[in-house]
Amino acid sequence: MSDKGVTLVALVITIIILLILAGVSISFVIGDNGILTRATTVELEYSKTEIEEKFEMIVNDKLMESYSLAQSDSSDLSNHYKESILIPNFIENGYITPDTDSATVTDVLSEMVETPLYSIYIVNVSAISDNVGIYGQGNLSEGDVFTLEVKTDDTGKSTGEYELKYYETGDSEGEVLTTVSLYQSNNS
């Protein structure tokens, strides 16, 4: 007489194989180098690139506008690139907010500056790009924030350039995304 059926050994082996396959699948999806982790990393890199490109477009548009003004009134071109024009314009449009906790830059073109200058500005990513909703909404102490920071020379004087940075955590060094020149000094 022959009995047909599944032996207990075959059933246990099948369950073990299914558990191994489930473990491999789960680690492939949510592991350190899994699909979800890589998707989050790619999304963050895309957000950084988007903010960088849109911020550079805003800067270039403003510089072109300044160039047009200089051509129309035959004035010195450098007068239209001054930080006293550009930084307040970015603040007025809601693109940046002065970080009042950061040190104030007092020696940067002081005769031309009508509003306080700060070393660090917090970038309002939602004002620049509607597609960045997850990243860049934090602050310097906790991280996940885009900033615009003045570059200075060895003496502490502004070079006329700013670095767009991203801070992932509060204790991390800011990752420089791009450097933008916001004005031409009278020396150039």
Legacy VTK file of the C-alpha trace (Angstrom):
# vtk DataFile Version 3.0
C-alpha trace
ASCII
DATASET POLYDATA
POINTS 188 float
0.000 0.000 0.000
1.421 3.377 -0.946
0.465 6.533 0.964
0.606 9.776 -0.932
1.259 12.974 0.992
3.820 15.441 2.262
6.209 14.278 4.901
6.996 16.425 7.897
10.611 16.763 6.715
9.545 18.103 3.315
7.190 20.587 4.988
9.927 21.869 7.330
12.392 22.259 4.438
9.798 24.191 2.421
9.107 26.552 5.347
12.853 27.146 5.884
13.344 27.981 2.200
10.390 30.398 2.281
11.789 32.095 5.414
15.196 32.512 3.756
13.583 34.014 0.639
11.481 36.365 2.800
14.577 37.513 4.720
16.509 38.205 1.530
13.545 40.095 0.055
13.065 42.229 3.159
16.765 43.156 3.346
16.720 43.985 -0.372
13.835 46.413 0.198
14.613 48.027 3.571
18.272 47.205 4.267
21.161 49.687 4.521
21.616 49.537 0.758
18.002 48.622 0.013
15.600 50.080 -2.486
13.954 52.433 0.031
17.283 53.782 1.299
18.557 54.374 -2.216
15.277 56.042 -3.220
15.545 58.427 -0.250
19.161 59.248 -1.132
18.287 59.908 -4.767
15.347 62.095 -3.721
17.604 64.182 -1.463
20.227 64.591 -4.191
17.500 65.648 -6.633
16.207 68.206 -4.118
19.706 69.631 -3.619
20.229 69.939 -7.361
16.806 71.523 -7.830
17.442 74.171 -5.162
20.925 74.851 -6.555
19.665 75.334 -10.117
16.652 77.440 -9.192
18.680 79.630 -6.844
21.302 80.219 -9.564
18.496 81.107 -12.006
17.114 83.675 -9.548
20.595 85.169 -9.054
21.234 85.316 -12.808
17.839 86.874 -13.487
18.552 89.582 -10.913
22.023 90.215 -12.336
20.589 90.500 -15.849
17.989 92.934 -14.560
20.771 94.953 -12.929
22.762 94.880 -16.171
19.734 96.180 -18.100
19.253 98.997 -15.604
22.901 99.952 -15.904
22.653 100.062 -19.695
19.494 102.179 -19.668
20.769 104.884 -17.317
24.436 104.747 -18.428
25.615 104.311 -14.858
28.530 102.365 -13.498
27.645 98.679 -13.814
29.140 97.793 -10.438
26.587 100.010 -8.693
23.837 97.650 -9.780
25.543 94.522 -8.429
25.932 95.673 -4.863
24.937 93.477 -2.012
22.838 96.353 -0.681
20.561 95.809 -3.695
20.575 92.039 -4.071
20.351 90.727 -0.513
17.368 92.925 0.445
15.679 91.870 -2.799
16.063 88.191 -1.872
14.716 88.925 1.619
11.801 90.947 0.216
10.832 88.102 -2.123
10.997 85.603 0.727
13.864 83.597 -0.764
16.140 84.007 2.248
15.813 85.000 5.901
18.711 86.452 7.903
19.911 84.116 10.627
19.925 86.658 13.423
21.928 84.293 15.635
24.877 84.354 13.223
27.587 86.968 13.464
26.881 90.200 11.613
29.319 91.098 8.844
30.118 94.731 9.628
32.977 95.504 7.271
31.386 94.420 3.988
30.884 97.496 1.799
29.610 99.316 4.869
29.171 102.631 3.053
26.698 101.039 0.625
24.724 98.767 2.906
21.341 100.061 3.966
20.170 96.916 5.767
22.042 94.713 8.245
24.235 92.066 6.693
24.503 88.670 8.292
26.987 85.892 7.753
24.277 83.303 7.220
20.876 83.406 5.561
18.380 80.556 5.773
17.056 79.653 2.334
13.271 79.347 2.060
13.146 76.320 -0.198
9.377 76.378 -0.607
9.570 79.952 -1.945
12.182 78.896 -4.492
10.789 75.519 -5.491
7.308 74.102 -4.993
8.587 70.561 -5.525
10.820 70.454 -2.468
8.529 69.685 0.406
10.491 67.196 2.455
14.008 68.614 2.637
15.433 71.926 3.750
12.720 72.854 6.220
14.902 72.558 9.327
17.311 74.916 11.064
21.038 75.178 11.704
20.993 73.679 15.194
18.995 70.603 14.195
20.026 70.281 10.551
18.234 69.602 7.272
18.506 73.184 6.100
19.777 75.083 3.067
21.789 78.224 3.818
23.423 81.076 1.944
26.702 81.978 3.662
29.062 84.851 3.003
32.583 83.890 1.926
35.334 85.907 3.573
39.035 86.302 2.980
41.763 85.861 5.607
41.003 89.282 7.100
37.301 88.520 7.510
36.192 90.817 4.687
33.581 89.587 2.231
34.846 88.318 -1.113
31.514 89.189 -2.738
30.605 85.536 -3.026
28.161 83.357 -1.160
28.042 79.604 -0.744
24.776 77.746 -0.995
25.113 74.926 1.559
23.058 72.024 2.837
23.325 70.869 6.470
22.026 67.332 6.948
22.419 67.387 10.728
23.026 70.122 13.233
26.587 69.080 14.010
27.646 68.433 10.402
29.767 70.590 8.152
27.685 72.261 5.495
27.939 70.594 2.096
28.723 73.326 -0.450
26.278 73.023 -3.345
27.383 76.071 -5.319
29.144 79.416 -5.008
27.391 82.487 -6.351
28.741 85.995 -6.852
26.121 88.500 -5.800
27.901 91.689 -6.752
30.953 93.166 -8.347
33.047 95.219 -6.000
34.260 98.658 -7.013
37.773 97.211 -7.204
36.960 94.862 -10.080
LINES 1 189
188 0 1 2 3 4 5 6 7 8 9 10 11 12 13 14 15 16 17 18 19 20 21 22 23 24 25 26 27 28 29 30 31 32 33 34 35 36 37 38 39 40 41 42 43 44 45 46 47 48 49 50 51 52 53 54 55 56 57 58 59 60 61 62 63 64 65 66 67 68 69 70 71 72 73 74 75 76 77 78 79 80 81 82 83 84 85 86 87 88 89 90 91 92 93 94 95 96 97 98 99 100 101 102 103 104 105 106 107 108 109 110 111 112 113 114 115 116 117 118 119 120 121 122 123 124 125 126 127 128 129 130 131 132 133 134 135 136 137 138 139 140 141 142 143 144 145 146 147 148 149 150 151 152 153 154 155 156 157 158 159 160 161 162 163 164 165 166 167 168 169 170 171 172 173 174 175 176 177 178 179 180 181 182 183 184 185 186 187
